[in-house]
Amino acid sequence: MVEVILLERVEKLGQMGQLVRVRPGFARNYLLPQKKALRATKANLAVFEKQRVQLEAQNLKRKAEAEEMAGKFGKVSVIIVRQAGESGQLYGSVAARDIADSVTAAGYTVEKRQIVQERPIKTLGLHPVRIVLHPEVFVTVTVNVAQSEEEAEMQAKGIDPARRAEEEEAADRAALRDTIAAAAAENAG
């Protein structure tokens, strides 16, 4: 285990200024290159203490900007059109890059690394996705995955397009049966 000083809040790890013990690979490959932490040496502790006020002020400024941006998000919903099988399984999945591109196209600038997906999106429907604007500020957008724009509009209204297609098919079959029965009765009589 390696001891590091956090330079910003890291989810599930700690707050700015905290000394935490992490695995060497996590520190070497993520925290240190992303400038989220410093190795906990006496020299780095002294440097951090000198810069603490400045770092906290920068953090508050970035947090205020992120909160302002979060206020502009409101209830954002984006549509992603994908091909899928009859059961609603996508051929492939919706990646963070696709979501970031769709949200950016909707007028909000976000990067792929800001998208937090609990699991990949592999089915049609409405999926909530978190976007981290700042380590302490996040918003949730609704990703509407559909096979067409019309289907996406139906899903947004709460109508299940697959179920509706099945109901229409059943109604068509019933109408066809009635027509055949009527024709058979007419021919018999």
C-alpha positions as CSV (number, residue, x, y, z in Angstrom):
1,M,0.0,0.0,0.0
2,V,1.1,3.5,-0.8
3,E,0.2,6.7,1.1
4,V,-1.0,9.7,-0.9
5,I,-2.4,13.2,-0.2
6,L,-5.7,13.8,-2.1
7,L,-5.7,17.1,-4.1
8,E,-9.4,16.9,-4.7
9,R,-12.3,14.8,-3.5
10,V,-12.2,11.3,-5.0
11,E,-15.5,9.3,-4.8
12,K,-15.3,6.3,-2.4
13,L,-11.8,7.3,-1.3
14,G,-11.8,10.6,0.6
15,Q,-11.8,14.4,0.7
16,M,-9.2,17.0,-0.4
17,G,-6.2,17.1,2.0
18,Q,-6.8,13.6,3.4
19,L,-4.0,11.1,3.7
20,V,-5.2,7.8,2.3
21,R,-3.6,4.4,1.7
22,V,-4.2,3.0,-1.8
23,R,-2.7,0.2,-3.9
24,P,0.4,1.2,-5.8
25,G,-1.1,0.6,-9.2
26,F,-4.1,2.9,-8.5
27,A,-1.8,5.6,-7.3
28,R,0.7,5.2,-10.2
29,N,-1.8,4.7,-13.0
30,Y,-4.7,7.0,-12.0
31,L,-4.3,9.3,-9.0
32,L,-0.8,10.7,-9.8
33,P,-1.1,11.1,-13.6
34,Q,-4.6,12.7,-13.2
35,K,-3.1,15.1,-10.6
36,K,-5.7,14.0,-8.1
37,A,-3.0,13.1,-5.5
38,L,0.6,13.6,-4.4
39,R,2.8,10.9,-2.8
40,A,2.8,11.5,1.0
41,T,6.4,12.5,1.5
42,K,7.5,15.1,4.0
43,A,8.4,17.5,1.2
44,N,5.0,17.0,-0.5
45,L,3.2,17.4,2.8
46,A,5.0,20.8,3.3
47,V,4.2,21.9,-0.3
48,F,0.5,20.9,0.1
49,E,0.2,22.8,3.4
50,K,1.6,25.9,1.7
51,Q,-0.8,25.6,-1.2
52,R,-3.8,24.3,0.8
53,V,-5.7,27.6,0.9
54,Q,-5.1,28.3,-2.8
55,L,-6.2,24.7,-3.7
56,E,-9.3,25.0,-1.6
57,A,-10.2,28.3,-3.2
58,Q,-9.7,26.9,-6.7
59,N,-11.8,23.9,-5.7
60,L,-14.6,26.2,-4.4
61,K,-14.5,28.2,-7.7
62,R,-14.7,25.1,-9.9
63,K,-17.5,23.7,-7.7
64,A,-19.5,26.9,-8.0
65,E,-19.1,26.8,-11.8
66,A,-20.1,23.2,-11.9
67,E,-23.2,23.9,-9.7
68,E,-24.1,26.8,-12.1
69,M,-23.8,24.4,-15.0
70,A,-25.8,21.7,-13.2
71,G,-28.6,24.3,-12.8
72,K,-28.7,24.8,-16.5
73,F,-29.0,21.0,-17.1
74,G,-32.5,20.6,-15.7
75,K,-34.2,17.5,-17.0
76,V,-32.0,16.7,-20.0
77,S,-33.0,13.7,-22.1
78,V,-31.0,12.6,-25.2
79,I,-32.1,10.2,-27.9
80,I,-29.7,7.6,-29.2
81,V,-30.9,5.5,-32.2
82,R,-29.6,2.0,-32.4
83,Q,-30.5,-1.3,-34.1
84,A,-31.9,-4.0,-31.9
85,G,-33.3,-7.5,-32.0
86,E,-37.0,-8.3,-31.5
87,S,-36.5,-8.8,-27.7
88,G,-35.1,-5.2,-27.4
89,Q,-31.4,-6.4,-27.1
90,L,-29.1,-4.0,-28.8
91,Y,-26.6,-5.2,-31.4
92,G,-23.6,-3.9,-29.4
93,S,-24.0,-1.3,-26.6
94,V,-24.2,2.4,-25.9
95,A,-20.8,3.6,-24.8
96,A,-19.8,6.7,-22.7
97,R,-18.5,8.3,-25.9
98,D,-22.0,8.0,-27.6
99,I,-23.7,9.6,-24.5
100,A,-21.1,12.4,-24.3
101,D,-21.6,13.1,-28.1
102,S,-25.4,13.2,-27.7
103,V,-25.3,15.5,-24.6
104,T,-22.8,17.8,-26.4
105,A,-25.1,17.9,-29.4
106,A,-28.0,18.9,-27.1
107,G,-25.9,22.0,-26.1
108,Y,-24.1,20.9,-23.0
109,T,-20.3,20.4,-23.2
110,V,-19.3,17.2,-21.5
111,E,-16.4,14.8,-22.0
112,K,-16.4,11.0,-22.2
113,R,-14.6,10.7,-18.8
114,Q,-17.4,12.6,-17.1
115,I,-19.9,9.9,-17.9
116,V,-20.5,7.4,-15.1
117,Q,-22.2,4.2,-16.2
118,E,-23.0,1.6,-13.6
119,R,-23.2,-1.0,-16.4
120,P,-23.2,-0.8,-20.2
121,I,-26.5,0.0,-21.9
122,K,-27.5,-3.0,-24.0
123,T,-31.3,-2.7,-24.2
124,L,-33.8,-0.3,-25.7
125,G,-35.6,2.0,-23.3
126,L,-35.0,4.9,-20.9
127,H,-31.7,4.7,-18.9
128,P,-30.6,7.2,-16.2
129,V,-26.9,8.1,-16.5
130,R,-24.8,10.2,-14.1
131,I,-22.5,13.0,-15.4
132,V,-19.9,14.2,-13.0
133,L,-19.3,17.9,-13.5
134,H,-17.1,18.2,-10.4
135,P,-16.0,15.6,-7.8
136,E,-18.8,17.0,-5.6
137,V,-21.4,17.9,-8.3
138,F,-23.2,15.6,-10.6
139,V,-26.4,15.5,-12.7
140,T,-28.5,12.7,-14.1
141,V,-29.6,12.7,-17.7
142,T,-32.0,10.3,-19.3
143,V,-30.7,8.4,-22.3
144,N,-33.5,7.3,-24.5
145,V,-32.3,4.3,-26.6
146,A,-34.7,3.5,-29.5
147,Q,-34.7,2.1,-33.0
148,S,-36.1,5.3,-34.5
149,E,-37.0,8.9,-33.5
150,E,-40.8,8.0,-33.5
151,E,-40.1,5.1,-31.1
152,A,-38.1,7.4,-28.9
153,E,-41.0,9.8,-28.7
154,M,-43.3,6.9,-27.7
155,Q,-40.9,5.8,-25.0
156,A,-40.6,9.3,-23.6
157,K,-44.4,9.4,-23.3
158,G,-44.4,6.1,-21.4
159,I,-45.6,3.9,-24.2
160,D,-43.7,0.6,-24.8
161,P,-43.3,0.4,-28.6
162,A,-42.6,-3.4,-28.5
163,R,-45.8,-4.1,-26.5
164,R,-47.8,-1.7,-28.8
165,A,-46.5,-3.6,-31.9
166,E,-47.6,-6.9,-30.3
167,E,-51.1,-5.5,-29.5
168,E,-51.5,-4.2,-33.0
169,E,-50.4,-7.5,-34.4
170,A,-52.9,-9.4,-32.2
171,A,-55.6,-6.9,-33.2
172,D,-54.7,-7.5,-36.9
173,R,-54.8,-11.3,-36.4
174,A,-58.2,-11.0,-34.7
175,A,-59.6,-8.9,-37.5
176,L,-58.3,-11.4,-40.0
177,R,-59.9,-14.3,-38.1
178,D,-63.2,-12.4,-38.0
179,T,-63.0,-11.6,-41.8
180,I,-62.2,-15.3,-42.5
181,A,-65.1,-16.5,-40.3
182,A,-67.5,-14.0,-41.9
183,A,-66.4,-15.1,-45.4
184,A,-66.8,-18.8,-44.4
185,A,-70.3,-18.2,-42.9
186,E,-71.3,-16.3,-46.1
187,N,-70.0,-19.2,-48.3
188,A,-71.7,-21.8,-46.1
189,G,-75.1,-20.0,-46.2
